[in-house]
Amino acid sequence: MKGHGNLLVAGEIAGHRITLHTTQLMRIGSELSRRIGREMQVLFLGGQFDKTSEEAYAFGAHRVYMASHPLLQPPLAETCLLALEQVVGELGPSIILFGHNEDTASLAARLAFRLRAGVTLDCVDLKIDPDSGLLGPVKPVFGGKAYARYTSIGGRPQIASVREGAFDPANRDSGRRGEVYELSLSLDPSRLRTRWVRKEEDESLAWVLRLAAADAVVCGGRGLGNKEGAELIRKTAELLDGAVAGSRPAVENGWFPGSLQVGLTGKKVNPQLYLAVGVSGALQHMAGCMKSKTIVAVNSDETAPIFRFSRFGAVGDYKGVLKGFNEELRRIRLQAVRSERTI
């Protein structure tokens, strides 16, 4: 159904795979679309047609669109904004969901301004008001000490960006398939005021990408004491083939970049293993990791709140604990390599 009023998810593809964050959006998008009695549609923007977009049907999409244009490679904010304006004008969605990050937050806000629509950024929950049928985004306020629920009383569509990890990924049904509809874009280069100059790799970006889908996350807190402790966290994460994270105090001390912060005002993660090192366990931090399957804590303070949330814990100097832990991990990995060679 191409008619107006549907819910539109702004999807992303990375490494020829639909991102985990997009599947999380599709989980809540599917639920919201049922409540408003409309379709959940998914849009992908790109420099060229990407067949990976068809995979969105397996995660519950009713209709999938691909809007491609050479000017969208690489995807500059200005060209993406022009493309989205055209797509929204054609599809007429009542709700648009973005995954929240620095780029999409800026894009969502600029799109809302162009459309004279309401926008709520960094949401951790989304509701539909039973009386008005309007979207009711929920987000943390006052430094994460409270939650506020918003209602858009302006124009349409209603736009929201959703924090990564706020929802579980949508279930995958490989039997669901469908056609990807290509949308034609008319982008005028003369309207563009920005251009691509060069690409610089940020070392922390690789860790950010890992954090989204890692089975193991090693998080360092204030108890690390210094930046050298953060390096030990990285070594442990590498041995686990996992990701690095930091608590808010550790980020504020400059030991980890803000993009790796876990907590109410940071990212939410749900790995199989969450190893919290020198993390006190304040509720604001636990809000970002409570869905982890197993939490293991290492802290020198036996009264630290983190132990109340942990399945396993070790009291003592984290350097000694991690040193022994890492040595055992290396032994296990070496043993596994030797076993493979004998097969």
Secondary structure as GFF3:
##gff-version 3
##sequence-region A 1 343
A	DSSP	beta_strand	7	10	.	.	.	ID=ss1
A	DSSP	beta_strand	13	14	.	.	.	ID=ss2
A	DSSP	beta_strand	17	18	.	.	.	ID=ss3
A	DSSP	alpha_helix	20	36	.	.	.	ID=ss4
A	DSSP	beta_strand	40	46	.	.	.	ID=ss5
A	DSSP	three_ten_helix	51	59	.	.	.	ID=ss6
A	DSSP	beta_strand	63	68	.	.	.	ID=ss7
A	DSSP	three_ten_helix	70	72	.	.	.	ID=ss8
A	DSSP	alpha_helix	77	91	.	.	.	ID=ss9
A	DSSP	beta_strand	95	99	.	.	.	ID=ss10
A	DSSP	alpha_helix	102	115	.	.	.	ID=ss11
A	DSSP	beta_strand	117	123	.	.	.	ID=ss12
A	DSSP	beta_strand	125	128	.	.	.	ID=ss13
A	DSSP	beta_strand	135	141	.	.	.	ID=ss14
A	DSSP	beta_strand	146	149	.	.	.	ID=ss15
A	DSSP	beta_strand	155	162	.	.	.	ID=ss16
A	DSSP	beta_strand	180	183	.	.	.	ID=ss17
A	DSSP	three_ten_helix	189	191	.	.	.	ID=ss18
A	DSSP	alpha_helix	203	213	.	.	.	ID=ss19
A	DSSP	beta_strand	216	220	.	.	.	ID=ss20
A	DSSP	three_ten_helix	222	224	.	.	.	ID=ss21
A	DSSP	alpha_helix	227	239	.	.	.	ID=ss22
A	DSSP	beta_strand	243	246	.	.	.	ID=ss23
A	DSSP	alpha_helix	248	252	.	.	.	ID=ss24
A	DSSP	three_ten_helix	258	260	.	.	.	ID=ss25
A	DSSP	beta_strand	273	277	.	.	.	ID=ss26
A	DSSP	alpha_helix	283	286	.	.	.	ID=ss27
A	DSSP	beta_strand	294	299	.	.	.	ID=ss28
A	DSSP	alpha_helix	306	309	.	.	.	ID=ss29
A	DSSP	beta_strand	312	315	.	.	.	ID=ss30
A	DSSP	alpha_helix	318	342	.	.	.	ID=ss31
###
